[in-house]
Amino acid sequence: MKIKISIEQEFDINDDGLFIDDDPFLEDNKNAYDIEQRTQLLVNRFIEDIDSLVKYNEVEGALRVEYIED
């Protein structure tokens, strides 16, 4: 038997509301954000979230364990 241990987040890349914190003028700048740029913003946010989990000793609560049958 194998186990998979992960920390995951799922985002809807088309949800403009996710990017308002990054750019309060997003409505006027939508054309400046292609999929690659949106992805990079979300990757950076994920990295910040992991950093915060480590800093505040909350990693265990964010883990997902999946058992995989061989």
Rosetta blueprint (number, residue, H / E / L):
1 M L
2 K E
3 I E
4 K E
5 I E
6 S E
7 I L
8 E L
9 Q L
10 E L
11 F L
12 D L
13 I L
14 N L
15 D L
16 D H
17 G H
18 L H
19 F H
20 I L
21 D L
22 D L
23 D L
24 P L
25 F L
26 L H
27 E H
28 D H
29 N H
30 K H
31 N H
32 A H
33 Y L
34 D L
35 I H
36 E H
37 Q H
38 R H
39 T H
40 Q H
41 L H
42 L H
43 V H
44 N H
45 R H
46 F H
47 I H
48 E H
49 D H
50 I H
51 D H
52 S H
53 L H
54 V H
55 K H
56 Y L
57 N L
58 E L
59 V H
60 E H
61 G H
62 A H
63 L L
64 R E
65 V E
66 E E
67 Y E
68 I E
69 E L
70 D L
